[in-house]
Amino acid sequence: MNAETVIEAVRSWVEEAQRIVILTGAGISTDSGIPDFRGPQGVWTKNPKAEKLSDIRYYMSDPEVRRLSWQSRLEHGAWSARPNPGHAALVELERRGKRHALITQNIDELHQIAGNSPQRVIEVHGTMRKVMCMSCGWRGPMQETLDRVRSGEEDPPCRLCGGILKGATISFGQALVPEVIDRALRIAAEADLFLSVGTSLQVYPVAGAVPAAKSAGARIAILNAQETPFDDIADAVLRGSISEILPRICGTA
C-alpha cells in the first residue's frame, strides 16, 4: 500500500477504537525544536561524548561531568519549545474520549503543556522540569536551581543536606521506577489500538509495550522516521513528519 492508503487505514482504526494507548519518544518533539538522540541529527549521533552526561555512574563520580550537565541544562531547547500539531492531535484524542493512556519516554512535559491531563500521562523516564537530591530525596522546580547556576554555582549542592542534585529524570545506569513500568505495560495490554510515535523502540522495558499490546489483540501502528525492531509485527508503519501525519490520522487535519 502507498503512504496515503496507510494513513487512511490508520485514521479509520482511530475512528473505530475505544481504548487508544500511545507511546511517544523523542521524535514527536523534534518539530518543536528539541533534537532526538539516535536519529541522523541526534544529540548522541553528532556528539557521542554527550551520552556520558546521561550516565549516572559518570554523573555521580565526576564533578566535571556534573558541571557540563548543568551547562547543558541551561541551554536545553525545551525551555523555549512549544507543543507542535502532533502534541495537539493527541490532546484531541483525549477530548474525544478515545485516548486510554499516553506513555512517554520524553522528559520535556510538552504533552502536559499541550493540554493532556497530567494524571493520564505516564512518564517512564521522569521530567527535566524538576530537580532532585540524590542523597535526601528533596525535589523542587528545576528553574530555581538553574538560577543558582546562572549566578555562578557550577555544581550546586542540595541546600538541605549538601548532596548531589540532578534532574528528576532516569539516567543510564539508574533504576526505573517499577510501579511506573508495571502500569505502562499493564495499560498497553488494555489497548484496542496502540500507536507508537517517534520512538526507536530500542529501550527496554518500555519497548515491550508493543508486543504486550499486540499479544492482547490490539492493532499496532508505528510512526517513526527510522525502522524499528517491531515494524514486522505492526499492522501499519508510517514514515515522515510526525507533526504532519499524526494530525491526519487523529482527524485534526
Helices and strands as residue ranges (DSSP letters): H 3-16, E 20-24, G 26-32, H 43-46, G 48-54, H 56-61, H 63-74, G 77-79, H 85-95, E 99-104, H 110-114, G 118-120, E 121-123, E 126-133, E 139-141, H 142-150, E 165-169, H 178-188, E 193-197, G 206-208, H 209-215, E 219-223, G 231-233, E 236-238, H 242-250
